[in-house]
Amino acid sequence: MTSRHCIIAIGLAFSLSCATYAEDKNVTVVRVTPTLDLDQIQYVLSHSRDEVFERGMLLEGKQWEQFWGVYDEYEKDRHVLDAKRLRLLGTFIGKHAMLTNEEATKLIEASGNNQREELALRQKYFEVLSKKLNPVAAARFVQLDDMIGMVIRLAILGNVPLISGASEVPSTSPQMGKQAPDSSEPSPSGVPRP
């Protein structure tokens, strides 16, 4: 199966699982805490990306040599960001059930910083590839890289448990001191609250 087919299959599986869950309210969702094999994840990330770029960049002749030279540098820089993201994910998975407000804040800030660094890295290599190839090819690179990143994030996030450590949740809503809604009332979506 090609990388493009893998991406399409993941997207379809995600949309079908959402549709199935929306139709059947008697479904019990069981989340399994994933374990992280960082070497395996890094291997899959690197090799799948190569294949997607090989099929999607639509370059000719010497453009490929220029692209792969720049891409190798990009991969080295991106590897640093992936390592940070995987450490954050490992921390979250290890603490999601007993996360304090301070830890939650630090994790979200670190995640936001990582996402900003990833966007800056794409922008940097857009500029490099614009000069080496042309802006259209560089934009295609950014588009493909963003698409790959999104598919990988969805695959990972779909298996990460929601935060359940609510030991420091205030009893009132921050909006004008109103009490939190009664949990026996149905939510706006019509699904009863737990």
Legacy VTK file of the C-alpha trace (Angstrom):
# vtk DataFile Version 3.0
C-alpha trace
ASCII
DATASET POLYDATA
POINTS 194 float
0.000 0.000 0.000
1.421 3.402 -0.963
1.769 6.286 1.483
-1.001 8.172 -0.289
-3.282 5.157 0.146
-2.253 4.902 3.820
-3.137 8.556 4.375
-6.499 8.132 2.654
-7.197 4.942 4.655
-6.407 6.672 7.959
-8.659 9.593 7.016
-11.508 7.293 6.037
-11.121 5.183 9.170
-11.211 8.316 11.295
-14.324 9.689 9.594
-16.085 6.322 9.661
-15.308 5.813 13.338
-16.747 9.249 14.123
-19.869 8.539 12.062
-20.349 5.137 13.678
-20.013 6.588 17.161
-22.465 9.389 16.337
-25.086 6.887 15.122
-24.829 4.365 17.955
-25.133 5.971 21.371
-24.866 2.562 23.070
-21.237 2.169 22.061
-18.815 1.977 24.951
-15.479 3.544 24.131
-12.540 1.792 25.719
-9.262 3.651 25.663
-6.030 1.784 26.086
-3.050 3.719 27.338
-0.522 3.455 24.537
3.091 2.651 25.134
5.705 4.555 23.230
8.441 2.886 21.238
10.233 6.089 20.294
12.641 4.393 17.878
9.809 2.693 16.002
7.725 5.876 15.817
10.715 7.872 14.536
11.455 5.203 11.911
7.865 5.206 10.637
7.724 8.996 10.607
10.932 9.308 8.595
10.264 6.549 6.074
6.621 7.375 5.418
7.490 11.020 4.828
10.151 10.132 2.267
7.657 8.110 0.241
4.991 10.822 0.327
7.447 13.469 -0.855
8.801 11.173 -3.549
5.310 10.730 -4.972
3.983 14.226 -4.343
6.727 16.698 -5.228
6.479 16.284 -9.044
10.059 17.343 -9.703
12.279 16.678 -12.718
15.931 15.773 -13.226
18.380 17.804 -11.151
15.552 19.290 -9.095
15.394 15.984 -7.211
19.052 16.250 -6.199
18.505 19.786 -4.934
15.309 18.793 -3.144
16.775 15.768 -1.348
19.798 17.803 -0.239
17.523 20.400 1.363
15.141 17.737 2.638
17.951 15.943 4.493
18.739 19.187 6.348
15.041 19.699 7.048
14.770 16.171 8.469
17.653 16.840 10.877
15.944 20.007 12.148
12.519 18.361 12.289
13.916 15.368 14.185
14.696 17.713 17.104
11.061 18.914 17.173
9.717 15.360 16.883
11.859 14.305 19.835
10.401 17.158 21.925
6.867 16.246 20.868
7.383 12.583 21.755
8.805 13.508 25.171
5.760 15.715 25.794
3.464 12.899 24.702
5.252 10.463 26.994
4.918 12.887 29.918
1.229 13.401 29.187
0.480 9.687 28.890
2.289 9.034 32.148
0.412 11.744 34.049
-2.956 12.227 32.300
-4.941 10.675 35.167
-3.262 12.733 37.875
-2.332 15.949 36.089
-2.220 19.057 38.283
-3.186 22.513 37.038
0.482 23.549 37.004
1.539 20.465 35.024
-1.335 20.923 32.559
-0.326 24.535 31.997
3.330 23.597 31.426
2.419 20.809 28.992
0.088 23.024 26.959
2.655 25.845 26.841
5.375 23.408 25.738
3.054 21.922 23.107
2.206 25.385 21.776
5.891 26.288 21.606
6.581 23.068 19.713
3.823 23.816 17.200
5.118 27.366 16.670
8.647 26.010 16.129
7.277 23.511 13.599
5.510 26.280 11.676
8.676 28.428 11.711
10.689 25.453 10.431
8.304 24.937 7.512
8.489 28.645 6.712
12.302 28.538 6.810
12.443 25.632 4.379
9.797 27.213 2.165
12.256 30.095 1.686
15.183 27.739 1.043
13.258 25.619 -1.481
11.841 28.741 -3.166
15.402 29.786 -3.979
16.707 26.317 -4.894
13.644 25.194 -6.910
10.780 27.687 -7.149
7.979 28.991 -4.886
5.370 26.601 -6.315
7.479 23.527 -5.547
8.293 24.993 -2.125
4.583 25.529 -1.437
3.899 21.922 -2.476
6.547 20.808 0.043
4.855 22.824 2.816
1.444 21.443 1.869
2.642 17.834 1.835
4.543 18.239 5.105
1.519 19.816 6.782
-0.736 17.030 5.509
1.627 14.314 6.753
1.940 16.017 10.121
-1.834 16.294 10.483
-2.444 12.635 9.632
0.207 11.539 12.118
-1.176 13.844 14.818
-4.717 12.536 14.279
-3.512 8.940 14.460
-1.662 9.617 17.707
-4.280 11.874 19.312
-7.032 9.381 18.530
-5.318 6.944 20.875
-4.399 9.331 23.662
-6.730 9.346 26.674
-8.481 12.543 27.664
-7.291 14.233 30.823
-9.095 12.817 33.818
-7.063 14.312 36.660
-9.512 16.943 37.880
-8.335 17.318 41.461
-8.175 21.118 41.272
-11.334 21.967 39.285
-13.192 24.989 40.724
-16.820 24.441 41.740
-18.056 27.554 39.907
-17.709 28.622 36.332
-15.303 31.512 35.746
-18.157 33.408 34.048
-19.655 35.732 36.671
-19.562 33.115 39.431
-22.318 30.924 37.963
-22.551 27.388 39.239
-21.444 24.638 36.909
-24.384 23.003 35.071
-26.138 20.082 36.756
-24.590 16.888 35.408
-28.007 15.246 35.141
-29.055 17.756 32.473
-28.402 16.735 28.865
-25.625 18.549 27.088
-26.349 20.787 24.080
-25.531 17.855 21.806
-28.328 15.796 23.382
-25.940 13.244 24.890
-26.493 12.835 28.657
-23.636 14.024 30.791
-21.882 11.388 32.884
LINES 1 195
194 0 1 2 3 4 5 6 7 8 9 10 11 12 13 14 15 16 17 18 19 20 21 22 23 24 25 26 27 28 29 30 31 32 33 34 35 36 37 38 39 40 41 42 43 44 45 46 47 48 49 50 51 52 53 54 55 56 57 58 59 60 61 62 63 64 65 66 67 68 69 70 71 72 73 74 75 76 77 78 79 80 81 82 83 84 85 86 87 88 89 90 91 92 93 94 95 96 97 98 99 100 101 102 103 104 105 106 107 108 109 110 111 112 113 114 115 116 117 118 119 120 121 122 123 124 125 126 127 128 129 130 131 132 133 134 135 136 137 138 139 140 141 142 143 144 145 146 147 148 149 150 151 152 153 154 155 156 157 158 159 160 161 162 163 164 165 166 167 168 169 170 171 172 173 174 175 176 177 178 179 180 181 182 183 184 185 186 187 188 189 190 191 192 193
